[in-house]
Amino acid sequence: MSSPNEIKKGIVVRKDNELWVVTEFQHINPGKGAAFVRARIKNVKTDRSLEVTWKVSETIEIVEMEYRSMQYLYHDTAGYNFMDAESYEQFAMADTDIGEQGKYLQDGMTITMAVYEGRPIAMQLPKKMKFKIAETMPAVKGDTASGNVTKEAKVDAGFMIQVPIFIVEGEEVVVNTDTGEYVERA
């Protein structure tokens, strides 16, 4: 048994004799009262999502998973396709299993996949990834008067992020894959 403090995105917990993947979590330490962890979990078999809260004093069962290095190959009607780096076996995961993380996948990239009983059930992306800015508005003189100003930019992977106004097209930036926010120039 483990403490809820050990919860991370992508780990698998056993709740009500079913396996659940942690998709989001937040450690909360209020000024008054005991600390707790709020998490959104997704059932491995039914894809049903729940929001749960665990007190830090409670115990949870974190399922021991096998973690394999896999290479992302391509996306098609079956979903996202991966190849095991050791056995060269290929797996497909549905769009619903990957969720929002799919937008960060780049052809040929290596990721860590949580595998349970030979079936991949959750992937763990690198915390930070580099992307090239494909489209953004040019900065206008005088925009910095209000302090920390951002603008919308489209990255080469096709999704939008908020970046500081000094970032220009063609520049590489680092994006946090947990929050989807700009971190720094690459």
C-alpha positions in Angstrom: 0.0 0.0 0.0 1.2 3.5 -0.8 0.5 7.1 0.2 -1.5 9.4 -2.1 1.6 11.6 -2.0 3.2 9.2 -4.5 0.6 9.8 -7.2 1.9 11.0 -10.6 0.3 11.4 -14.0 0.2 8.0 -15.8 0.5 5.7 -12.9 -2.2 3.0 -12.3 -4.1 2.5 -9.1 -6.5 -0.2 -8.0 -9.8 1.1 -6.8 -12.9 -1.1 -6.2 -11.0 -4.0 -7.7 -10.6 -2.2 -11.0 -7.5 -0.6 -12.6 -7.6 3.2 -13.1 -5.0 5.4 -14.8 -4.3 8.8 -13.2 -4.8 11.4 -15.9 -4.6 14.6 -13.8 -3.7 15.2 -10.2 -3.2 18.0 -7.7 -1.6 18.0 -4.3 -3.5 20.4 -2.0 -2.2 21.6 1.3 -4.8 23.9 2.8 -3.9 26.4 5.5 -6.3 24.7 7.9 -6.9 20.9 8.0 -5.1 17.9 6.5 -3.5 17.8 3.1 -5.1 15.8 0.4 -4.7 14.8 -3.3 -7.4 15.4 -5.9 -7.1 13.3 -9.0 -8.9 12.5 -12.2 -8.7 8.8 -13.0 -9.8 6.8 -16.0 -11.0 3.2 -15.9 -8.7 1.0 -18.1 -11.6 -1.2 -19.3 -14.6 1.1 -19.6 -12.8 4.5 -20.2 -15.1 6.0 -17.6 -13.6 9.0 -15.7 -13.9 9.9 -12.1 -12.7 12.7 -9.9 -11.5 11.4 -6.5 -10.0 12.9 -3.4 -7.7 11.0 -1.1 -6.5 12.3 2.3 -2.7 12.0 2.7 -3.3 9.8 5.8 -5.2 7.2 3.6 -3.5 4.4 1.7 -4.0 3.5 -1.9 -2.8 0.6 -4.0 -0.5 1.6 -6.8 -0.3 -1.3 -9.3 3.1 -2.4 -10.3 3.4 -1.9 -14.0 6.0 -2.9 -16.6 7.4 0.2 -18.3 8.6 -0.2 -21.8 10.4 2.1 -24.2 8.3 2.5 -27.3 8.6 4.5 -30.5 5.6 6.4 -31.9 5.1 5.5 -35.5 1.9 7.1 -36.9 -1.8 7.9 -36.4 -4.5 6.3 -38.4 -8.2 5.2 -38.0 -7.2 2.6 -35.5 -5.6 5.3 -33.3 -2.0 5.9 -32.3 0.5 3.2 -33.4 3.6 2.4 -31.4 6.5 -0.1 -31.7 8.2 -1.8 -28.7 11.9 -0.9 -28.9 13.0 -4.4 -27.8 10.6 -6.9 -29.4 9.6 -4.7 -32.4 6.0 -5.7 -31.6 3.4 -3.0 -32.7 0.5 -1.7 -30.6 -2.3 0.6 -31.4 -4.0 2.8 -28.8 -7.4 4.4 -29.3 -7.6 8.2 -29.5 -9.6 8.1 -26.2 -6.8 6.3 -24.4 -4.2 8.8 -25.4 -6.5 11.9 -25.0 -4.9 15.4 -25.0 -1.4 13.9 -24.9 -1.7 12.9 -28.6 -1.1 16.4 -29.8 2.5 16.2 -28.4 3.5 13.0 -30.3 6.0 13.5 -33.1 6.9 10.8 -35.6 9.7 8.6 -34.4 9.8 9.9 -30.9 10.5 7.5 -28.0 8.2 7.5 -25.1 7.7 5.4 -22.0 4.6 3.2 -22.0 3.0 1.5 -18.9 2.1 -2.1 -19.9 -0.2 -4.3 -17.8 -0.6 -8.0 -18.8 1.0 -7.4 -22.2 -1.4 -4.5 -23.0 -0.2 -0.8 -23.1 -2.6 1.2 -21.0 -0.9 4.6 -20.4 2.0 6.6 -21.8 4.3 9.0 -20.1 5.7 11.9 -22.2 8.8 13.8 -21.4 8.0 16.7 -19.0 9.3 19.2 -21.5 9.4 19.1 -25.3 10.8 21.4 -28.1 8.5 22.7 -30.8 9.1 25.2 -33.7 6.8 28.2 -33.9 4.9 27.8 -37.3 2.7 30.9 -37.1 2.4 33.9 -34.8 1.6 37.6 -35.0 4.5 40.0 -35.0 5.1 42.1 -31.9 3.8 45.7 -32.1 5.8 48.5 -30.6 4.3 49.6 -27.3 2.8 46.2 -26.4 5.0 45.8 -23.3 3.5 48.7 -21.4 1.2 46.4 -19.4 4.0 44.0 -18.2 3.9 40.2 -18.9 2.2 40.2 -22.3 1.6 37.0 -24.3 0.2 36.2 -27.8 -1.1 33.1 -29.4 1.2 31.0 -31.5 0.8 27.8 -33.6 3.5 25.2 -33.2 4.7 22.9 -36.0 2.6 20.0 -34.4 -0.5 22.0 -35.1 -1.7 23.2 -31.7 -1.9 26.6 -30.2 0.0 28.0 -27.1 0.5 31.3 -25.4 4.0 32.7 -25.8 5.7 36.0 -24.9 5.5 38.7 -27.5 9.2 38.6 -28.4 8.9 35.1 -29.8 8.9 35.1 -33.7 8.0 32.5 -36.4 10.7 29.9 -36.9 12.0 30.0 -33.3 12.1 26.9 -31.2 10.4 26.9 -27.8 10.1 24.5 -24.9 6.6 23.5 -23.8 5.5 21.8 -20.6 3.5 18.7 -21.6 1.6 18.5 -18.3 0.2 22.0 -18.6 0.6 22.9 -22.3 2.3 26.1 -21.4 5.4 27.9 -22.8 8.5 27.4 -20.6 11.4 29.0 -22.4 13.2 29.4 -25.7 15.0 26.3 -26.9 
